């Protein structure tokens, strides 16, 4: 005999499975050269669902078309951290980082906490030497931002904090357009080969402003197929 609790459990599983199937049916896939374009606004990430294959080399082009500083992260299990200004628990990152251990090439924006960074090109005025086309970093080189670091959205800049643990997981920060000018928001290009052990459903998110951007709808789904 099926108990009510077991019936509810299977109903929930069926509903989640149906949502995943629907997402697969409407997912955007990389073009013939492996590119997918993402647009970040102040309350969304589009496309909402992207599907890639394990072993596929992909090139994510991410543009900030919002009015605020945004970040691009991929992972699972959003978890609470500490807002050092308010002393409250807030969503700050994913517990499981999609990029953990991957060799990743990032151009533009402000990449942070990538373990296998192949190269980094700083956008805007953040130490970018336009004469030599950027700055290259090898091995496990990267850039860390202290958890209590602040930013001034008025001029699009950031202050790097020290002495505090950096936010968990790899991310790329993108500045917004400069008010009163025709200068667009930052664009970053993230290139990597999707590994076999990342098969499954992942989440894309932005956790700026103590997780408020995530709560406002800045999230999307990444599906990795075998």
N, C-alpha and C positions, 0 to 999 in steps of 0.2 A: 504493500500500500504506500502511495506517495504522500509524504507529509506536506503541509502547507509551506514550511520553511524550505524544503527541498524544491518545491514547485517554484517558489519565488526565486531561489538561487538559479535554477535552470532558465527561468524567464529572463533574469538579468544577463546571464551568459549569452542567451540567444539575442538579446537586444544589442549587446556590445558587438557580437559577431556580425549582426546586420549592419551596424554603423561602420564597421571596418570594411565590409563588402561594398557599401555605398561609397565610402571614401576611395576605395580602389577604383571604382567605376568612373569617378569624376577627377581622379588625380592627374596632375600635370607631369609629364615625363621630359627628361632632357632631350634637346634637339639632336641632330645628327653629329654634332661635335661635342656633345655632352654638357651643353649650357642650359642653365635654368636661371631666369631673372626673378628676383624677389624685390618687392616694394614695401618699405616700412613707412606707415603713417602713424599718427598719434594714437590710433586705436585698433590697428589691424596689421597683419602680415599677409601679403598675398604673393603667390597663390596660397590657398588655405591647405591644400594637400599636394604633396610632391612624391612621386614614386621613382626610385632608382633601383639598380640591380647590383648585387655583390660582384666585385671584380670590375665594375664600370668606373672609368675615369670621368669625374664630373667637374664642372666649373660653375660655382654659384656666384652670380653677380647680384650684389645686394645694394640697393639705393635707399637712402634716407630722404623721403619726401615729406616728412613731418616737420613740426616746429620745435621739436625738442631733441636732445641727445638720445640716441637709441643704441641698443646692442643686439647682436645676433648670436644666439646660443642654441645648441642642439643637445638634448639629453633626455633623461627620464626622471621621474619622481621629484618634482619641485619641492624643495625643503626650506624650512625657515632658518634664517640667520639672525643676526642682531643688528638693529639700526643703532649705530654708535652715537647718533645725535639725539635719539629719543629713548634709547634703552629698551625698545620693544622688539618682539620677534616679528620678522617680516620675511616675505619670500625674496631670496637673493639669487638663487641658482638652482641647477639640477643636481640631485644626489649622484646620478650616474651621468658621466660626461661622454657624449658620442665621440669626441675627438681624442679621447685618452689614448696615448701611445701611437697616434697616427702621424705619418709624415705629411705635413700640410704646407702649401704655398699660399701666402696671403699678401695681396697687394692693395694698398690704400687703406684708409681708416686707421684705427689704433688697435692692433692685435695684442691680446694679453693672455698669458698663461698657457700658450701652446708649447708642448714639450718637444715636438719635432718640427719646429719652424725651419723651412728651407730658405726663405727670404722674406724680408719685410720692407715695404715701401711706405714711409710715413706720408699721409696726405696733409693738405692744408699747410699750416705754418709750424707744424709740430716737429721741428728739427729736420725737415726735408731739404736735402741738398739737390736742387734741380739740375745742377751741372752734371752730376754723375748718375742721374736717373733713379736715385733712391738709396737705400741702405740695406746691405745684405748681412744676414746673420745665419750662422751654421749650427749644426748639432742641436743641442737642446736649448739654444739661446732663445730668449723671449723677453717679455716686458711685464712687470708686475705692478699692479696698482694696489695700494693699501686699502683696507676695507673702510677706513675713515676718510678716504680721499674725497674732496669735493670738486664741483665743477661750476664754472660760471657760464650759464647758457647764453648770457647776453653777448659774449664775444666768441662763443663756441669753444673756449679753451678748457683745460682741465688742470687740476693740481694733483700731483702724485703724492700720496701719503707714504709714510714709512713707519715702521715699528708695529704694524698690524698685519694680520694674516690676509693675504689676497683673497678675493672672492673665489669660490670653488668653481673649477671648470674653465674651459677655454672660451673666449668670446672675441668679437670684434666690435669696437665702439665706433659709431658713425655720427659725426657732427651734423646739425641741421643746416639749412640754408642761412646765409647771413642776412638779417633783416635790413630792408632798405636797399638791397643790391640785387643784381641779376645772378649772383653766384648761387649755384644749386647746392643741395646737401651733398654730403660725401657718398662716394660709391666705393665698395670694396669687392675684390675678387678672391674667392676661396677655392683652391684647386686641390683635389685629393683623389685617391683611388678607394672606392668603397670596399672595405674588407669583408671577408666571409662571415666573421663572427659578429657583424652588426645587423644581421638579418632580423627583421621584426619592425615594430612600430615605435617611432621616436617623436619627440615633441620639439618644436622650434619656439623660442620665446625671448622676450625682452623683459628684464626685471628692474628697469630703472625706476627711480623715485620710490624706493622702499617696496618694490613689487607692484606699484600701482599700475604701471603700463601692462603688466601681465594680467592683472585683474580687469583692466579696461578692454582686453581682447587681443593684446599683442601676442598671439600664439598661433601656431600652424602645426601640421602633421607631416612627418617624413616617414615614408614606408620603404623599407629595404627588402627586396625580394631576392630569393636564392637564384 
